C-alpha cells in the first residue's frame, strides 16, 4: 500500500511527489508521461492503470479525479 505525506494535492504531479512507494511512483510517472504525449494510446494507459490497480487499488481510486480533469 502506498504511504502518503499529509499535504494538499491538486494534480497528478503533486500526488506523485507524495507517494513513498517507489514501485507505485514509477508506474505513476509512466502514466503521466503517456498522458502528456501528443498521440495518447489507450492501450498503454490501460496497461499501466491495470498494473497500478493490481499493486494498490486505493491508488487507482485516488488518481482517477486527476485523469478526468
C-alpha positions as CSV (number, residue, x, y, z in Angstrom):
1,X,0.0,0.0,0.0
2,X,1.3,3.5,-0.7
3,X,2.1,5.8,2.1
4,X,1.4,9.5,1.5
5,X,2.6,12.5,3.5
6,X,-0.1,14.9,4.7
7,X,-0.2,17.8,2.2
8,X,-2.8,19.2,-0.1
9,X,-2.8,17.5,-3.5
10,X,-4.1,19.5,-6.5
11,X,-2.9,17.5,-9.5
12,X,-1.3,14.2,-10.6
13,X,2.2,15.6,-10.3
14,X,1.6,16.7,-6.7
15,X,0.1,13.3,-5.9
16,X,3.2,11.5,-7.3
17,X,5.5,13.6,-5.2
18,X,3.7,12.5,-2.1
19,X,4.0,8.7,-2.8
20,X,6.6,6.9,-0.8
21,X,6.2,3.5,-2.5
22,X,8.8,3.6,-5.3
23,X,7.2,0.9,-7.4
24,X,3.9,2.8,-7.5
25,X,5.7,6.1,-8.0
26,X,7.4,4.7,-11.1
27,X,4.1,3.4,-12.5
28,X,2.5,6.8,-11.9
29,X,5.4,8.6,-13.6
30,X,5.0,6.3,-16.6
31,X,1.3,7.1,-16.7
32,X,1.9,10.8,-16.5
33,X,4.4,10.5,-19.4
34,X,1.9,8.6,-21.5
35,X,-0.8,11.2,-20.8
36,X,1.5,14.1,-21.8
37,X,2.3,12.6,-25.2
38,X,0.7,14.2,-28.2
39,X,-0.5,10.9,-29.5
40,X,-2.0,9.2,-26.5
41,X,-2.6,5.5,-26.9
42,X,-5.3,4.0,-24.8
43,X,-3.7,0.5,-24.7
44,X,-0.6,1.8,-23.0
45,X,-2.6,3.8,-20.5
46,X,-5.0,0.9,-19.8
47,X,-2.0,-1.4,-19.2
48,X,-0.4,1.0,-16.7
49,X,-3.7,1.5,-14.9
50,X,-4.2,-2.2,-14.7
51,X,-0.8,-2.7,-13.1
52,X,-1.5,0.1,-10.7
53,X,-4.8,-1.5,-9.8
54,X,-3.1,-4.8,-9.2
55,X,-0.4,-3.3,-6.9
56,X,-2.7,-0.9,-5.0
57,X,-6.3,-0.4,-6.0
58,X,-6.6,2.5,-3.5
59,X,-4.1,4.5,-5.6
60,X,-6.1,4.0,-8.7
61,X,-9.2,5.3,-6.9
62,X,-7.2,8.3,-5.7
63,X,-5.8,9.3,-9.2
64,X,-9.0,8.9,-11.2
65,X,-10.1,12.5,-10.5
66,X,-6.7,13.8,-11.8
67,X,-7.2,11.8,-15.0
68,X,-10.7,13.2,-15.6
69,X,-9.6,16.9,-15.3
